Amino acid sequence: MTSAADGVSVALHGCSKSYGRQRVLDPIDLQVEAGETLVLLGPSGCGKTTTLRLIAGLELPDTGQVWFNQKNVTQLPIEKRNVGMVFQNYALFPNMTVAENIAYGLVVRSIPVAQRNARVAQMLAMMHIESLAARAVNQLSGGQRQRVALARAIAPQPGLLLLDEPLAALDARLREVLRSDINELFRSLGITSIYVTHDQAEAMALGDRIAVMESGKIAQIGTPQDIYFKPANSFVADFIGTMNLVGAHRFRPEDVCLVPLEQASLRGVVVNRFFLGDHQRVQLRMSGGEDVILKLPPQLKLANGEALGLRVNSCRDE
């Protein structure tokens, strides 16, 4: 099994990339520790997939260098970087069975048959797909295919695992299940992982740290808690979760307590209510015309047009 000691550290020094006249990545510096899971998070076109491709060796940077541990790998092709990759579209071989797909990287590396079979069996068990070993990949569901893709990437024991929106094509329930499985997998293997997504929930659940990207730059990098509670700028604050802005008050939906109107620092009128099971999401229109979102208990009875008094940041210590 791969251990944390086997994971590589990754460093980008001043790496940039353009396609023709279009600059997609400004010169960035990035450090990923051995055994860490770093999530590259941001909207479409922000440069996160380009960054991943530079790390993988699928693209050469226009400027800068890529280092693994203490080695400059900038000019090294992907097949010599000992990385595993998992894509949104699975990229499985349709003419091979599940077991053959998982074994592919081991065959390429000339691993002896007995050792190879043992490793495939280990991967099948780890991904809970033992019963699918002899099945053709076109007979699998999307979730099953992604488990096979993960197993194939991990089987050769790479020093670095790169994942590009691996769950984006799956439905919400399956994404949640696989997100939990991937998180458990990362923690048990201790492998260095870099995970690209535009999904905030995935980023929060999986990342030891998150690098939020905007227009080819890293807007902020930090733990999920840092990113959420201490956003570096308005882009990060607005992209991660929901951020309300009323005058000088900037607050998250859960940072508000309802208080009698005469005790309120802010007042508004209920415009919309959305029942979401474990909470209700309430849209409030403030006296200055701003709309804010509140996260309130699901049992609370409210009516459109009802006036509410708010106190910000009064709930956390109560």
N, C-alpha and C positions, 0 to 999 in steps of 0.2 A: 504493500500500500504506500501511496505517496504520503509523505509527512511534511509538516511545516518546514522542516530543515531542507527539504528538496525544492521548495518553492524559490523562485528567483525574485530579486528586486528589479524594478524597472525604473529607468529614468529617461525623460525626454529633456533635452537641452536646446532651447531655442528652435524647436521644430515648427516649420510652416509648410503650407501646401496650397498651390494654385492649380486650377485646370484652365488652360488658356489664359484669358484675362481675368478670370473670376478667382479671387482669393477666398478660399473656403476655410483656411486655418491660419490665423496670425501666429507669429512666433510664440510658442508656449513652453513653459517649464512644468514638469510633472514628475513627482516621485511616488512610487508605489513600493511599499515594504514587502519583503518576503513573507508569504503566508496571508497577506492582507487581501480583502475583497474591496475593490474600488469600483464604484458605479459612476459612469459618465452619463449625466442626466441633462436633458435639454430638449427644446422643440426641434422639429424637422429642419435640417439645413444649418444647424448650429456648429457642426464640425465634429460631433462625437464619433460617428462611424469612420470618418477620415482619420481621426486620432487612433482608433483601434487598428485600422489597416496599416498605419505607419508602424505601430508596435508589432503587428504580425509579420511585417515584411512583404505585404501585398502591394505597398506603395513605398516609394522613396521620398523622403522629405526634400523640399527645395532648399531649405536651410536647416542647420541643426544636426543633432546626433541622437541616436537611440542606444541606450546602454542596458544590458542585462548583467546584474551583479557588477563586476569590475571590467566587463568586456564591451567594447564598442561593436555593436552588431548592425550598424546603419546599413552597410552594404551586404549583409548576410541574407540570403533568400529564405523564405518561410520554411522550407524543408530542412534547413539547418539550424533553426532557432528553438526546436523542441517545444513548440506551442501546440495546444489543442484548440480547435475552433468549433463553435456551435452557432448556426445561423437560424434565422427566422424560417427559412424554407427547407430546413432539415438537411438538404444536400446529401441524402442517402443514395446508395447505388441500387437502382430498381431491379437489377438482374441478380442480386444477392439476397440470401436470407438474412434474418436479424442477426444470427450468430456470425455469419460471414461479414456483414457490415462492421460489427464490433471488432472482429479479428483483423480487419483490413490493415490498420496501422502497425499491428504486430507482425503481419506477413511482410510488409514493406521493410520492416527492421530486421527481418530474418530471425525472429524469435523462434526457438525450437518448438516443435508441435505440442509436446506435453505441457510445456510452460504456457504456451499460447492458449491451449484449451482450458487450462486451469484459470487463466486470467479472464477469459471470456465467461466462464461459469461464475466467477466472482462478480463480474460486471452485471450479468443477468440477474443475480441475486440482489445486488445492491440497488438496482433499478426496479426490482419487483416485476420482472418480465421473463422469468424462467420459462413459462409456458409458451412464450412466443418465439423461442429460439429457432425453430425450423420454418417459421412463417415468412412468406414474402412480404416485403415492406409495403407493397400496394394493397395489402390486406389489413393494414394497421390504421387505427384512428390517429388523429393529429397528436393527441397526448402521448400515445404509444410511440409514434415516430420521434417525438422530441426526446423521449427517454432513451431510445436507441441512439440518437445523435449524441446525447450526453455521454452514454456509455462508450461510444466509439472514440469520442474526444479524450476521455479519461483513461481508457485502456492502456495506451503506451506510456502512462505515467509522465505526462509533460510537466515541465517546470512552471508553465504558465498556461492558464485556461482563459480564452477570450470568447465572450458571448455577445452576439449582436442581435438585440431584440428577439431572444429565443422564444418568448411566449406571446408575441404580438398577434399571431394568427389564431390563437386559441380563444374559446369562449371564457367568460368571466369566472365561472365556477372552476373550470379546469386550470385557468391561470393561477387561481388561489391555491389549489392543491399542489401544483408543480412548483409554485413559488416556495411553499413550505418545504417540499422535498429538496429543492435546490439549496435552500438555506441550510438544511441539515447536512446535505452533502458537502458543502463548502466547509462547514465547521468540523466535520469528521475527517476530511482529507487534509485540511490545512494548506491547500494549494493556493498559490497566488492567482487571483481571479480579477479580470477586468470586464465589467458587465455594462453594456450599452442599453439604455432604455429611455423612453419619454414618459414612462409611467411613474408617477411620484410614489405610489404605494409600493411598487417593486423596489425602487431605490431605497426607501426608508427601511423596508424589511430585510434587504440583502446586504446593504453596504456597511462595512466598517467605517468608510468615509465616502462622501459623495462629492464629485466635482460637477458643479452646475455650469453648463456652457451656454454662451450667448454670442451669436454672430462671430464664430471662429475664435473666441477667447474663453478663458476660464473665469467666470464671474465670481465664484467662491468655491473653496474646497474646505471640507470639515466633516465632523461627525453628523449623523442625521439630526441629533439634538441641536448642534450648533447652527446648522443650515435652517432649521425650523424656527428656533427661538431667537437666533441672532443673525438674521439675514444681513449680508454685507451691503445690499442696495435694494432699490425698489423692484428691480427685475427679479431678483431671487425671492424677495418677499411675496411678490405676486404670483410667481411660478410655483412655489412650494405651498400647497394648501390654498387657503383663502385668507386674504388680508384685507381688512376694512380700513378705510381712511376717512375720518371725519374731523376736519379742522386739524388740530395738532395731535389728535388721537389716532394712533395706528394700532390695531388689535385684531387678534384671531377670533373666529366665531365662538370658541370655547372659553375665551378670556372675559366673559361678560356675566354679571349677575343681574337679575331683575330686582328692582327696588321700587318702593313707592315713588310716585312722580315727584313729590316734594323733596325727596332725598337724592334725586338722580342728577348725575353729571351730564347725561345725554338723554334725549327724549325722541321717540319716533312713533310711527303708526304702522301696524301690521299690514303688509301688502299681499304677501303670499305665504303659504305654509305647505311643507312637503314632509309627509310622514315616511320615515325611513327605517322603521322597526325599533332599533335601539336608541334612536333620537329623532327629533324633528328639526328640519332646517327651515328657519323663518327669515323671510325677507322683510326688512324694516325700512321705511322711508323716513329720513330724519327731517327736522324742521328746515334745514338748509338745502334740502332736495337730494342729498346723498342717499344711496341705497346701501344698506349693510346686511350681512348675513350673520345670523345667530345660530348656535347649536344648543338646543334646549331639550329638557327631559320629554320623553314621548307622551307621558300622561298629562302634560300641562294643557289645559283647555284655553285656546285662544281663538279670536275671531278677527276676520279682516276688518280693518278700520279701527281696531282697538289700540289705544295709546299705551305705550310701555315706557317705563323709566329704566335706565341702564346705569350701572357703575362698572367701569372697566378695571380689570386686574384685581378685583376684590374677592375672587372665588378660590384662587390657588391655595391660599393658606388657611381656608376655613374648613 
